[in-house]
Amino acid sequence: MLDEILKILPEKISNEILNVGSNNKITEIRLRVNKRIIVITSNIEVFLNYIISLNDLLEILVRVSKNSLYAIQNDINNGFVVINGGHRIGICGEVVFQDGKIRNVKNINSMNIRVSRQLIGCADKLMENIIENQTLKNTLIVSPPGCGKTTMLRDVVRQVSNGVKRLNFYGKNVGLVDERGEIASVSNGISNLDVGMRTDIMSNCPKYTGMEMLVRSMGISVIATDEIGGKNDLEAIKYAALSGVKLVFTMHGKSLEDIKRKNGINELMNEGLFEKVVILSNESGVPGKIDKIHSIN
């Protein structure tokens, strides 16, 4: 799983990380200028001897951009870049504002590489709770960052697309909006992760635009995307629901009460557009643990 990450790291850093052992359990790699590398494995911090330099971070950016920083400038301005495999590289530095918009992030001083993994079957238990009488319930998956909601969403999409034989649930045409390329890890138009045989993917576009395009053009039965929240997202969700499309989304939050404080989401629940709200946690260092499942009447 670390192969794509190791490709974009300077050799000395790659060697340090390979020496950690248990590479299949690494969840984050934190790189800060003039500080030691920190590798996080199942919520345990491992401090490596290597001290990160500014040149190390610049070399990583050059490798990620394939020698064209301009090509990833918009991603940098949004705070992170996604590489093959769906791995997200968060970026911190000095933000340059112009006309109320972020125009650049310069003097980059730290990066957080979040390791993406496909866990086939991680949604098995969840499927038993969001499929009732062979019908998928409109579902919102909620968790704080790093608790596995994208991994869970990916497996839900895969199972809805392929069908769940034990539940007598037949596969549906799923429209997946993969705005940042994390869910399906799309590269040159091809998905590198398994999101199911009946899934159509719209990538590298705003979520609300992708949702509207998929509903209009692809004859889908289910629409899914990650980290909803903006006003335009909520309007697109209403449009999809009123078109008779089932919904599976994720968003940041810690509890049902937490997301109810967000006016737009609370409105959607009051209108009955979401039937199940799933709360995830990472108790015992295991991301994707189902904490609670709420039925919204």
GUPA-911840 format. One record per residue: residue in one letter; x, z, y of N, C-alpha, C in turn; residue number from 1. Coordinates in Angstrom, 2 decimals. Layout:
residues N
 rest      nx      nz      ny     cax     caz     cay      cx      cz      cy  nr
    a       X       Z       Y       X       Z       Y       X       Z       Y NUM
...
This chain:
residues 297
 rest      nx      nz      ny     cax     caz     cay      cx      cz      cy  nr
    m    0.81    0.00   -1.20    0.00    0.00    0.00    0.85    0.00    1.27   1
    l    2.11    0.47    1.16    2.97    0.55    2.34    3.75   -0.73    2.61   2
    d    3.63   -1.72    1.74    4.46   -2.92    1.86    4.35   -3.57    3.23   3
    e    3.12   -3.76    3.72    2.93   -4.42    5.02    3.50   -3.58    6.15   4
    i    3.44   -2.26    6.01    4.01   -1.38    7.04    5.53   -1.46    7.02   5
    l    6.11   -1.42    5.85    7.57   -1.46    5.75    8.14   -2.75    6.32   6
    k    7.37   -3.83    6.25    7.84   -5.11    6.78    8.07   -5.09    8.28   7
    i    7.30   -4.27    8.99    7.40   -4.29   10.46    8.29   -3.16   10.98   8
    l    8.85   -2.35   10.09    9.72   -1.26   10.51   11.19   -1.66   10.41   9
    p   12.04   -1.19   11.35   13.48   -1.38   11.19   13.95   -0.81    9.86  10
    e   14.97   -1.42    9.29   15.41   -1.06    7.94   15.74    0.42    7.79  11
    k   16.39    1.00    8.79   16.77    2.42    8.68   15.54    3.32    8.59  12
    i   14.49    2.95    9.31   13.27    3.74    9.26   12.58    3.56    7.92  13
    s   12.53    2.33    7.44   11.91    2.05    6.13   12.59    2.86    5.03  14
    n   13.92    2.89    5.06   14.66    3.62    4.04   14.35    5.12    4.09  15
    e   14.25    5.66    5.30   13.92    7.08    5.44   12.55    7.39    4.83  16
    i   11.58    6.50    5.08   10.23    6.73    4.58   10.17    6.58    3.07  17
    l   10.89    5.61    2.54   10.93    5.41    1.09   11.52    6.62    0.37  18
    n   12.37    7.36    1.06   13.00    8.54    0.45   12.08    9.76    0.42  19
    v   10.93    9.65    1.08   10.01   10.78    1.11    9.44   11.06   -0.27  20
    g    9.19    9.98   -1.04    8.52   10.14   -2.33    7.02   10.27   -2.10  21
    s    6.24   10.12   -3.15    4.77   10.18   -3.06    4.25    9.26   -1.98  22
    n    4.82    8.03   -1.92    4.44    7.10   -0.86    2.97    6.73   -0.93  23
    n    2.39    6.84   -2.12    0.98    6.48   -2.26    0.05    7.52   -1.62  24
    k    0.63    8.65   -1.16   -0.18    9.69   -0.53    0.04    9.78    0.97  25
    i    0.91    8.93    1.53    1.17    8.97    2.96   -0.05    8.47    3.71  26
    t   -0.50    9.23    4.70   -1.65    8.84    5.50   -1.28    8.43    6.92  27
    e   -0.22    9.02    7.47    0.20    8.68    8.83    1.72    8.73    8.95  28
    i    2.24    7.88    9.85    3.66    7.92   10.20    3.72    7.99   11.71  29
    r    4.26    9.08   12.25    4.30    9.27   13.70    5.72    9.06   14.23  30
    l    5.82    8.18   15.22    7.11    7.80   15.79    7.09    8.10   17.29  31
    r    7.98    9.00   17.74    8.05    9.38   19.15    9.49    9.27   19.62  32
    v    9.68    8.66   20.78   11.03    8.43   21.31   11.78    9.75   21.46  33
    n   13.03    9.75   20.96   13.94   10.90   21.03   13.50   12.09   20.17  34
    k   12.58   11.81   19.23   12.15   12.87   18.32   12.20   12.37   16.88  35
    r   12.20   13.31   15.95   12.28   12.95   14.54   10.98   12.31   14.07  36
    i   11.11   11.44   13.07    9.93   10.84   12.44    9.15   11.94   11.72  37
    i    7.82   11.88   11.86    6.96   12.80   11.11    6.08   11.97   10.18  38
    v    6.16   12.26    8.89    5.32   11.59    7.90    4.28   12.61    7.42  39
    i    3.02   12.21    7.46    1.95   13.11    7.04    1.44   12.68    5.68  40
    t    1.53   13.58    4.73    1.09   13.33    3.36    0.06   14.38    2.99  41
    s   -1.19   13.94    2.83   -2.27   14.88    2.49   -2.27   16.10    3.41  42
    n   -2.13   15.82    4.74   -2.16   16.85    5.77   -0.94   17.77    5.78  43
    i    0.09   17.40    5.05    1.37   18.13    5.10    2.35   17.31    5.91  44
    e    2.97   17.92    6.92    3.93   17.22    7.76    5.32   17.29    7.14  45
    v    5.96   16.11    7.04    7.34   16.03    6.55    8.19   15.49    7.69  46
    f    9.15   16.29    8.17   10.03   15.87    9.25   11.27   15.19    8.66  47
    l   11.49   13.95    9.07   12.66   13.21    8.60   13.82   13.39    9.58  48
    n   15.02   13.07    9.14   16.20   13.29    9.97   16.36   12.23   11.07  49
    y   15.76   11.07   10.85   15.96    9.96   11.78   15.31   10.24   13.14  50
    i   16.07   10.02   14.23   15.58   10.18   15.59   15.18    8.81   16.13  51
    i   13.92    8.70   16.57   13.40    7.42   17.06   13.97    7.09   18.44  52
    s   14.36    5.84   18.62   14.83    5.36   19.93   13.80    4.41   20.53  53
    l   13.94    4.16   21.81   13.06    3.20   22.47   13.22    1.83   21.84  54
    n   14.44    1.46   21.48   14.69    0.16   20.85   13.96    0.03   19.51  55
    d   13.81    1.14   18.79   13.08    1.10   17.52   11.63    0.67   17.76  56
    l   10.99    1.27   18.77    9.60    0.93   19.06    9.47   -0.51   19.54  57
    l   10.40   -0.95   20.35   10.37   -2.33   20.83   10.55   -3.31   19.68  58
    e   11.43   -2.97   18.74   11.64   -3.85   17.59   10.38   -3.94   16.73  59
    i    9.67   -2.82   16.58    8.42   -2.82   15.82    7.41   -3.74   16.49  60
    l    7.28   -3.65   17.81    6.33   -4.50   18.53    6.68   -5.98   18.37  61
    v    7.97   -6.29   18.44    8.40   -7.68   18.28    8.05   -8.19   16.89  62
    r    8.25   -7.35   15.88    7.93   -7.76   14.50    6.42   -7.92   14.31  63
    v    5.65   -6.98   14.85    4.20   -7.06   14.73    3.66   -8.32   15.39  64
    s    4.22   -8.65   16.55    3.74   -9.81   17.32    4.35  -11.12   16.88  65
    k    5.28  -11.05   15.91    6.00  -12.23   15.45    6.67  -12.94   16.63  66
    n    7.37  -12.11   17.41    8.17  -12.56   18.56    7.33  -13.08   19.72  67
    s    6.07  -12.70   19.78    5.22  -13.12   20.90    4.37  -11.94   21.35  68
    l    4.93  -11.08   22.20    4.21   -9.90   22.66    2.93  -10.28   23.39  69
    y    2.93  -11.43   24.03    1.74  -11.88   24.75    0.55  -12.00   23.80  70
    a    0.83  -12.37   22.54   -0.24  -12.59   21.56   -0.99  -11.31   21.22  71
    i   -0.34  -10.15   21.38   -0.99   -8.88   21.05   -1.23   -8.02   22.28  72
    q   -1.10   -8.62   23.47   -1.25   -7.84   24.70   -2.62   -7.18   24.82  73
    n   -3.68   -7.91   24.48   -5.02   -7.33   24.57   -5.17   -6.15   23.62  74
    d   -4.57   -6.26   22.43   -4.63   -5.16   21.47   -3.88   -3.94   22.03  75
    i   -2.71   -4.19   22.60   -1.94   -3.10   23.18   -2.73   -2.42   24.29  76
    n   -3.41   -3.22   25.10   -4.22   -2.67   26.19   -5.37   -1.81   25.66  77
    n   -5.84   -2.12   24.46   -6.91   -1.33   23.84   -6.39   -0.10   23.12  78
    g   -5.06    0.03   23.05   -4.47    1.25   22.50   -3.98    1.17   21.07  79
    f   -4.25    0.06   20.38   -3.74   -0.04   19.02   -3.72   -1.49   18.56  80
    v   -2.87   -1.72   17.56   -2.74   -3.03   16.93   -3.00   -2.87   15.45  81
    v   -3.69   -3.83   14.84   -3.95   -3.79   13.39   -3.10   -4.85   12.72  82
    i   -2.40   -4.48   11.63   -1.57   -5.42   10.90   -2.21   -5.70    9.54  83
    n   -1.65   -6.67    8.81   -2.16   -7.00    7.48   -2.29   -5.75    6.62  84
    g   -3.38   -5.69    5.88   -3.65   -4.51    5.07   -4.61   -3.56    5.76  85
    g   -4.95   -3.87    7.04   -5.88   -3.02    7.78   -5.24   -1.78    8.37  86
    h   -3.89   -1.70    8.37   -3.20   -0.54    8.92   -3.25   -0.58   10.45  87
    r   -3.57    0.55   11.06   -3.70    0.62   12.52   -2.48    1.30   13.13  88
    i   -1.89    0.66   14.14   -0.76    1.24   14.85   -1.22    1.64   16.25  89
    g   -1.42    2.94   16.46   -1.79    3.46   17.77   -0.58    3.47   18.68  90
    i   -0.78    3.20   19.95    0.32    3.05   20.91    0.05    3.90   22.15  91
    c    1.08    4.65   22.60    1.00    5.42   23.84    2.11    4.97   24.80  92
    g    1.80    5.02   26.09    2.78    4.66   27.10    2.17    4.80   28.48  93
    e    2.76    4.12   29.44    2.31    4.17   30.83    1.29    3.06   31.07  94
    v    0.07    3.47   31.41   -1.03    2.52   31.58   -1.01    1.94   33.00  95
    v   -1.15    0.62   33.08   -1.21   -0.07   34.37   -2.64   -0.54   34.61  96
    f   -3.27   -0.01   35.66   -4.64   -0.38   36.03   -4.64   -1.41   37.15  97
    q   -5.58   -2.32   37.07   -5.79   -3.28   38.16   -7.27   -3.64   38.20  98
    d   -7.88   -3.47   39.35   -9.31   -3.76   39.53  -10.16   -3.00   38.52  99
    g   -9.75   -1.75   38.26  -10.53   -0.91   37.37  -10.39   -1.20   35.89 100
    k   -9.48   -2.10   35.53   -9.27   -2.46   34.13   -7.81   -2.25   33.73 101
    i   -7.61   -1.97   32.43   -6.25   -1.83   31.92   -5.63   -3.22   31.81 102
    r   -4.53   -3.43   32.51   -3.85   -4.72   32.48   -2.61   -4.71   31.61 103
    n   -2.06   -3.51   31.38   -0.84   -3.45   30.59   -0.59   -2.00   30.18 104
    v    0.14   -1.82   29.10    0.67   -0.52   28.72    2.18   -0.71   28.59 105
    k    2.92   -0.14   29.52    4.37   -0.34   29.53    5.07    0.98   29.22 106
    n    6.39    0.90   29.13    7.20    2.09   28.81    6.61    2.83   27.61 107
    i    6.36    2.08   26.54    5.77    2.66   25.33    6.70    3.73   24.76 108
    n    6.13    4.90   24.48    6.97    6.03   24.06    6.61    6.62   22.70 109
    s    5.47    6.20   22.13    5.15    6.72   20.80    4.18    5.81   20.07 110
    m    4.19    5.92   18.74    3.28    5.16   17.90    2.79    6.06   16.76 111
    n    1.57    5.81   16.35    1.03    6.49   15.17    0.53    5.42   14.21 112
    i    1.18    5.29   13.08    0.80    4.30   12.07   -0.13    4.98   11.07 113
    r   -1.39    4.54   11.04   -2.37    5.10   10.12   -2.50    4.17    8.92 114
    v   -2.22    4.71    7.75   -2.20    3.93    6.52   -3.61    3.69    6.02 115
    s   -3.94    2.42    5.81   -5.25    2.05    5.29   -5.16    1.85    3.78 116
    r   -6.15    2.39    3.07   -6.18    2.21    1.61   -7.59    1.84    1.17 117
    q   -7.65    0.95    0.20   -8.95    0.65   -0.41   -9.11    1.54   -1.62 118
    l  -10.16    2.34   -1.61  -10.45    3.23   -2.73  -11.72    2.74   -3.40 119
    i  -11.54    1.88   -4.39  -12.69    1.32   -5.11  -13.48    2.45   -5.78 120
    g  -14.76    2.50   -5.49  -15.61    3.51   -6.11  -15.76    4.79   -5.33 121
    c  -15.09    4.90   -4.16  -15.17    6.15   -3.40  -16.58    6.42   -2.89 122
    a  -17.42    5.37   -2.82  -18.79    5.52   -2.32  -19.82    5.69   -3.45 123
    d  -19.36    5.86   -4.69  -20.30    5.93   -5.82  -21.36    7.00   -5.61 124
    k  -20.92    8.20   -5.24  -21.87    9.30   -5.06  -22.80    9.01   -3.88 125
    l  -22.24    8.43   -2.84  -23.05    8.13   -1.66  -24.14    7.12   -1.97 126
    m  -23.81    6.11   -2.77  -24.80    5.07   -3.08  -26.05    5.66   -3.72 127
    e  -25.87    6.71   -4.51  -27.00    7.34   -5.18  -27.94    8.02   -4.18 128
    n  -27.43    8.29   -2.97  -28.23    8.97   -1.96  -28.80    8.03   -0.90 129
    i  -28.21    6.84   -0.76  -28.71    5.93    0.28  -29.48    4.75   -0.31 130
    i  -29.56    4.69   -1.64  -30.43    3.71   -2.31  -31.56    4.47   -2.99 131
    e  -32.76    4.20   -2.56  -33.94    4.85   -3.13  -34.95    3.78   -3.52 132
    n  -35.43    3.87   -4.75  -36.40    2.89   -5.26  -35.89    1.46   -5.07 133
    q  -34.59    1.29   -5.40  -33.93   -0.01   -5.35  -33.86   -0.59   -3.92 134
    t  -34.01    0.29   -2.92  -33.97   -0.15   -1.52  -32.88    0.60   -0.77 135
    l  -32.07   -0.12    0.00  -31.02    0.49    0.81  -31.64    1.10    2.06 136
    k  -31.30    2.34    2.34  -31.76    3.00    3.55  -30.80    2.72    4.71 137
    n  -31.33    2.57    5.90  -30.49    2.41    7.09  -29.61    3.65    7.24 138
    t  -28.30    3.44    7.23  -27.36    4.56    7.08  -26.34    4.59    8.20 139
    l  -26.09    5.80    8.71  -25.04    6.04    9.71  -24.04    7.03    9.11 140
    i  -22.78    6.60    9.00  -21.71    7.44    8.45  -20.92    8.03    9.62 141
    v  -20.83    9.36    9.66  -20.25   10.06   10.81  -19.08   10.92   10.36 142
    s  -17.99   10.87   11.12  -16.87   11.79   10.86  -15.93   11.78   12.05 143
    p  -15.10   12.82   12.18  -14.01   12.77   13.16  -12.99   11.72   12.72 144
    p  -12.07   11.33   13.63  -11.03   10.37   13.24  -10.22   10.87   12.05 145
    g   -9.85    9.94   11.18   -8.98   10.26   10.05   -9.65   10.91    8.87 146
    c  -10.98   10.89    8.82  -11.69   11.53    7.71  -12.27   10.53    6.72 147
    g  -11.88    9.26    6.83  -12.22    8.30    5.78  -13.48    7.49    5.97 148
    k  -14.03    7.45    7.18  -15.30    6.73    7.33  -15.14    5.22    7.16 149
    t  -14.01    4.65    7.61  -13.80    3.21    7.42  -13.61    2.88    5.95 150
    t  -12.86    3.72    5.24  -12.68    3.53    3.80  -14.01    3.61    3.07 151
    m  -14.84    4.58    3.46  -16.15    4.73    2.85  -17.04    3.53    3.16 152
    l  -17.03    3.10    4.42  -17.84    1.94    4.81  -17.45    0.71    4.00 153
    r  -16.16    0.49    3.83  -15.68   -0.67    3.09  -16.24   -0.68    1.67 154
    d  -16.26    0.48    1.02  -16.75    0.52   -0.36  -18.27    0.42   -0.42 155
    v  -18.96    0.96    0.58  -20.42    0.78    0.64  -20.75   -0.70    0.76 156
    v  -20.06   -1.40    1.66  -20.28   -2.84    1.84  -20.02   -3.58    0.54 157
    r  -18.93   -3.25   -0.13  -18.58   -3.91   -1.40  -19.70   -3.73   -2.43 158
    q  -20.20   -2.50   -2.55  -21.21   -2.23   -3.57  -22.56   -2.83   -3.21 159
    v  -22.93   -2.79   -1.93  -24.19   -3.42   -1.51  -24.13   -4.92   -1.76 160
    s  -22.98   -5.51   -1.50  -22.78   -6.95   -1.66  -22.80   -7.37   -3.14 161
    n  -22.13   -6.59   -3.97  -22.04   -6.93   -5.40  -23.26   -6.50   -6.20 162
    g  -23.94   -5.47   -5.70  -25.04   -4.88   -6.45  -24.57   -3.64   -7.21 163
    v  -25.49   -2.73   -7.48  -25.17   -1.48   -8.19  -26.05   -1.43   -9.43 164
    k  -25.49   -1.84  -10.54  -26.28   -2.02  -11.77  -26.95   -0.73  -12.21 165
    r  -26.22    0.39  -12.13  -26.78    1.65  -12.64  -27.98    2.10  -11.83 166
    l  -28.13    1.58  -10.60  -29.27    1.94   -9.76  -30.29    0.81   -9.70 167
    n  -30.08   -0.21  -10.54  -30.97   -1.39  -10.54  -31.08   -2.02   -9.15 168
    f  -29.97   -1.98   -8.43  -29.94   -2.53   -7.08  -29.21   -3.86   -7.12 169
    y  -29.90   -4.92   -6.74  -29.31   -6.26   -6.77  -28.53   -6.52   -5.48 170
    g  -27.42   -7.26   -5.59  -26.56   -7.54   -4.45  -27.28   -8.25   -3.31 171
    k  -26.91   -7.89   -2.09  -27.52   -8.46   -0.89  -26.48   -9.23   -0.08 172
    n  -26.95  -10.18    0.72  -26.06  -10.85    1.68  -25.77   -9.89    2.83 173
    v  -24.49   -9.57    2.97  -24.07   -8.60    3.98  -23.31   -9.32    5.09 174
    g  -23.64   -9.01    6.33  -22.89   -9.49    7.48  -22.00   -8.37    7.97 175
    l  -20.69   -8.56    7.91  -19.73   -7.53    8.31  -19.04   -7.94    9.60 176
    v  -19.16   -7.12   10.63  -18.43   -7.37   11.88  -17.16   -6.54   11.85 177
    d  -16.04   -7.20   11.73  -14.73   -6.52   11.61  -13.95   -6.77   12.90 178
    e  -14.34   -6.07   13.95  -13.82   -6.35   15.29  -12.31   -6.29   15.35 179
    r  -11.72   -5.28   14.71  -10.27   -5.10   14.82   -9.52   -5.47   13.54 180
    g  -10.21   -6.02   12.55   -9.54   -6.45   11.33   -9.17   -5.33   10.39 181
    e   -9.76   -4.14   10.58   -9.40   -3.00    9.74  -10.20   -2.92    8.45 182
    i  -11.44   -3.35    8.49  -12.31   -3.14    7.33  -11.96   -4.09    6.19 183
    a  -11.89   -5.37    6.48  -11.60   -6.37    5.45  -10.17   -6.87    5.49 184
    s   -9.41   -6.47    6.52   -8.03   -6.95    6.70   -7.97   -8.47    6.65 185
    v   -8.69   -9.10    7.58   -8.74  -10.56    7.63   -7.45  -11.11    8.23 186
    s   -6.85  -12.07    7.53   -5.65  -12.74    8.01   -5.83  -14.24    7.80 187
    n   -5.72  -15.00    8.88   -5.96  -16.45    8.83   -7.32  -16.77    8.22 188
    g   -8.30  -15.92    8.56   -9.67  -16.16    8.13  -10.01  -15.66    6.73 189
    i   -9.01  -15.15    5.99   -9.22  -14.71    4.61   -9.14  -13.19    4.52 190
    s  -10.13  -12.59    3.84  -10.12  -11.15    3.65   -9.07  -10.75    2.62 191
    n   -8.26   -9.74    2.96   -7.24   -9.24    2.03   -7.72   -8.02    1.26 192
    l   -8.91   -7.52    1.58   -9.48   -6.39    0.86  -10.84   -6.81    0.31 193
    d  -11.27   -6.14   -0.74  -12.50   -6.51   -1.44  -13.71   -5.91   -0.72 194
    v  -14.50   -6.76   -0.08  -15.73   -6.29    0.57  -16.96   -6.93   -0.07 195
    g  -16.79   -7.46   -1.27  -17.94   -7.94   -2.03  -18.12   -9.44   -2.03 196
    m  -18.85   -9.93   -3.03  -18.99  -11.37   -3.26  -20.02  -12.03   -2.35 197
    r  -20.88  -11.22   -1.73  -21.94  -11.80   -0.89  -21.76  -11.40    0.58 198
    t  -20.54  -11.12    0.98  -20.28  -10.64    2.33  -19.71  -11.75    3.21 199
    d  -20.32  -11.92    4.38  -19.83  -12.85    5.40  -19.21  -12.03    6.53 200
    i  -18.00  -12.42    6.95  -17.24  -11.60    7.89  -17.07  -12.32    9.22 201
    m  -17.41  -11.61   10.29  -17.14  -12.08   11.63  -16.07  -11.15   12.20 202
    s  -14.90  -11.69   12.51  -13.79  -10.84   12.94  -13.29  -11.24   14.33 203
    n  -12.55  -10.30   14.92  -11.90  -10.53   16.22  -12.89  -10.88   17.32 204
    c  -14.05  -10.23   17.30  -15.00  -10.39   18.39  -15.68   -9.04   18.62 205
    p  -16.24   -8.82   19.81  -16.94   -7.55   20.05  -18.04   -7.34   19.03 206
    k  -18.26   -6.09   18.68  -19.25   -5.78   17.64  -20.63   -6.32   17.98 207
    y  -21.05   -6.12   19.23  -22.41   -6.56   19.58  -22.55   -8.07   19.49 208
    t  -21.51   -8.81   19.86  -21.55  -10.26   19.76  -21.62  -10.70   18.30 209
    g  -20.75  -10.09   17.47  -20.73  -10.44   16.05  -22.05  -10.14   15.36 210
    m  -22.66   -9.00   15.70  -23.94   -8.65   15.09  -25.02   -9.68   15.41 211
    e  -25.10  -10.06   16.68  -26.12  -11.02   17.08  -25.89  -12.38   16.44 212
    m  -24.63  -12.80   16.35  -24.32  -14.09   15.73  -24.68  -14.10   14.25 213
    l  -24.36  -13.03   13.55  -24.64  -12.97   12.11  -26.13  -12.96   11.83 214
    v  -26.87  -12.20   12.62  -28.32  -12.14   12.41  -28.95  -13.51   12.65 215
    r  -28.49  -14.20   13.70  -29.08  -15.49   14.04  -28.73  -16.59   13.06 216
    s  -27.50  -16.56   12.53  -27.00  -17.76   11.85  -26.79  -17.66   10.35 217
    m  -26.71  -16.44    9.78  -26.24  -16.35    8.39  -27.29  -15.89    7.39 218
    g  -28.50  -15.64    7.79  -29.53  -15.25    6.83  -29.17  -14.01    6.06 219
    i  -28.66  -12.99    6.75  -28.20  -11.78    6.08  -29.34  -10.80    5.86 220
    s  -29.15   -9.92    4.89  -30.11   -8.85    4.62  -29.63   -7.51    5.14 221
    v  -28.30   -7.36    5.26  -27.68   -6.10    5.68  -26.59   -6.41    6.68 222
    i  -26.47   -5.58    7.71  -25.37   -5.75    8.66  -24.58   -4.46    8.74 223
    a  -23.26   -4.57    8.85  -22.39   -3.39    8.84  -21.26   -3.57    9.83 224
    t  -20.87   -2.47   10.45  -19.67   -2.48   11.29  -19.21   -1.05   11.49 225
    d  -18.03   -0.91   12.11  -17.36    0.38   12.23  -17.38    0.86   13.68 226
    e  -17.52    2.17   13.85  -17.33    2.84   15.14  -18.21    2.27   16.26 227
    i  -19.51    2.38   16.07  -20.44    1.95   17.11  -20.48    3.00   18.22 228
    g  -21.06    2.63   19.35  -21.19    3.63   20.40  -21.53    3.07   21.76 229
    g  -21.04    1.89   22.08  -21.29    1.31   23.40  -22.74    0.89   23.57 230
    k  -23.15    0.77   24.83  -24.53    0.38   25.13  -24.87   -0.97   24.51 231
    n  -23.94   -1.92   24.59  -24.19   -3.24   24.01  -24.34   -3.18   22.50 232
    d  -23.56   -2.29   21.86  -23.69   -2.10   20.40  -25.10   -1.66   20.05 233
    l  -25.60   -0.70   20.80  -26.92   -0.13   20.50  -28.03   -1.16   20.69 234
    e  -27.89   -2.00   21.71  -28.88   -3.05   21.91  -28.85   -4.05   20.75 235
    a  -27.64   -4.37   20.27  -27.51   -5.30   19.14  -28.09   -4.70   17.86 236
    i  -27.94   -3.39   17.70  -28.51   -2.71   16.53  -30.04   -2.81   16.57 237
    k  -30.62   -2.59   17.73  -32.08   -2.73   17.86  -32.51   -4.15   17.50 238
    y  -31.76   -5.12   18.00  -32.08   -6.52   17.73  -32.05   -6.80   16.23 239
    a  -31.02   -6.28   15.55  -30.90   -6.50   14.10  -32.03   -5.82   13.35 240
    a  -32.33   -4.57   13.73  -33.38   -3.82   13.04  -34.74   -4.50   13.21 241
    l  -35.02   -4.98   14.41  -36.30   -5.64   14.66  -36.37   -7.00   13.99 242
    s  -35.20   -7.51   13.54  -35.17   -8.77   12.80  -35.34   -8.54   11.30 243
    g  -35.50   -7.28   10.91  -35.72   -6.96    9.50  -34.46   -6.78    8.69 244
    v  -33.32   -6.60    9.38  -32.03   -6.45    8.70  -31.74   -4.97    8.49 245
    k  -31.25   -4.61    7.29  -30.85   -3.24    7.01  -29.52   -2.93    7.70 246
    l  -29.28   -1.63    7.98  -28.15   -1.23    8.82  -27.23   -0.26    8.08 247
    v  -25.91   -0.51    8.18  -24.90    0.45    7.71  -23.79    0.48    8.75 248
    f  -23.63    1.63    9.43  -22.65    1.74   10.50  -21.90    3.05   10.40 249
    t  -20.80    3.14   11.16  -20.09    4.41   11.29  -19.94    4.74   12.77 250
    m  -19.68    6.02   13.04  -19.37    6.44   14.40  -18.62    7.77   14.36 251
    h  -17.94    8.07   15.46  -17.22    9.34   15.56  -18.19   10.49   15.82 252
    g  -17.91   11.63   15.20  -18.72   12.83   15.41  -18.41   13.84   14.32 253
    k  -18.91   15.06   14.51  -18.65   16.12   13.53  -19.90   16.60   12.81 254
    s  -21.06   16.34   13.42  -22.29   16.87   12.84  -23.48   16.07   13.36 255
    l  -24.64   16.31   12.77  -25.86   15.66   13.24  -26.16   16.09   14.68 256
    e  -25.95   17.36   14.96  -26.21   17.86   16.30  -25.27   17.20   17.31 257
    d  -24.06   16.94   16.88  -23.06   16.30   17.73  -23.51   14.91   18.17 258
    i  -23.96   14.10   17.23  -24.33   12.73   17.59  -25.68   12.68   18.30 259
    k  -26.52   13.71   18.10  -27.79   13.73   18.81  -27.60   13.93   20.31 260
    r  -26.44   14.43   20.69  -26.15   14.60   22.12  -25.84   13.28   22.80 261
    k  -25.64   12.24   22.00  -25.36   10.91   22.55  -26.69   10.18   22.70 262
    n  -27.07    9.98   23.94  -28.43    9.51   24.24  -28.84    8.27   23.45 263
    g  -27.97    7.27   23.41  -28.34    6.02   22.75  -28.61    6.20   21.27 264
    i  -27.75    6.96   20.59  -27.91    7.18   19.16  -29.15    8.02   18.90 265
    n  -29.36    9.05   19.70  -30.54    9.89   19.54  -31.81    9.06   19.68 266
    e  -31.79    8.12   20.60  -32.94    7.24   20.80  -33.21    6.39   19.56 267
    l  -32.13    5.85   18.96  -32.29    5.04   17.75  -32.87    5.86   16.60 268
    m  -32.42    7.11   16.48  -32.95    7.97   15.41  -34.40    8.33   15.68 269
    n  -34.73    8.59   16.93  -36.12    8.92   17.27  -37.05    7.74   16.99 270
    e  -36.52    6.53   17.11  -37.31    5.33   16.84  -37.35    5.00   15.35 271
    g  -36.67    5.81   14.54  -36.70    5.62   13.09  -35.79    4.53   12.57 272
    l  -34.81    4.12   13.38  -33.94    3.01   12.95  -32.89    3.48   11.94 273
    f  -32.50    4.76   11.97  -31.59    5.30   10.97  -32.36    6.27   10.08 274
    e  -32.22    6.09    8.77  -32.94    6.91    7.80  -32.05    7.95    7.13 275
    k  -30.74    7.65    7.08  -29.78    8.59    6.49  -28.59    8.74    7.43 276
    v  -28.19    9.98    7.65  -26.96   10.27    8.41  -26.03   11.04    7.49 277
    v  -24.86   10.45    7.22  -23.90   11.02    6.27  -22.73   11.61    7.07 278
    i  -22.44   12.88    6.86  -21.34   13.55    7.54  -20.16   13.69    6.58 279
    l  -19.01   13.16    6.97  -17.80   13.27    6.15  -16.85   14.31    6.74 280
    s  -16.02   14.86    5.88  -14.98   15.78    6.33  -13.72   15.50    5.52 281
    n  -12.65   16.22    5.84  -11.42   16.07    5.04  -10.96   17.43    4.54 282
    e  -11.90   18.20    4.04  -11.56   19.50    3.48  -10.54   19.36    2.36 283
    s   -9.63   20.31    2.30   -8.57   20.32    1.28   -7.68   19.09    1.38 284
    g   -7.68   18.46    2.58   -6.80   17.31    2.79   -7.25   16.05    2.10 285
    v   -8.51   16.00    1.67   -9.03   14.82    0.97  -10.01   14.10    1.90 286
    p   -9.58   13.00    2.55  -10.50   12.27    3.43  -11.67   11.69    2.65 287
    g  -12.81   11.57    3.32  -13.95   10.93    2.69  -14.85   11.86    1.90 288
    k  -14.61   13.17    1.99  -15.46   14.12    1.28  -16.83   14.17    1.98 289
    i  -17.89   14.01    1.21  -19.23   14.07    1.78  -19.59   15.52    2.04 290
    d  -19.78   15.85    3.32  -20.12   17.21    3.71  -21.63   17.43    3.63 291
    k  -22.38   16.55    4.31  -23.84   16.65    4.30  -24.46   15.28    4.38 292
    i  -25.65   15.14    3.83  -26.45   13.92    3.98  -27.81   14.32    4.53 293
    h  -28.12   13.85    5.72  -29.38   14.19    6.36  -30.38   13.03    6.21 294
    s  -31.60   13.35    5.83  -32.67   12.37    5.82  -33.42   12.47    7.14 295
    i  -33.51   11.35    7.85  -34.15   11.35    9.17  -35.57   10.82    9.00 296
    n  -36.52   11.65    9.30  -37.93   11.28    9.13  -38.50   10.72   10.43 297
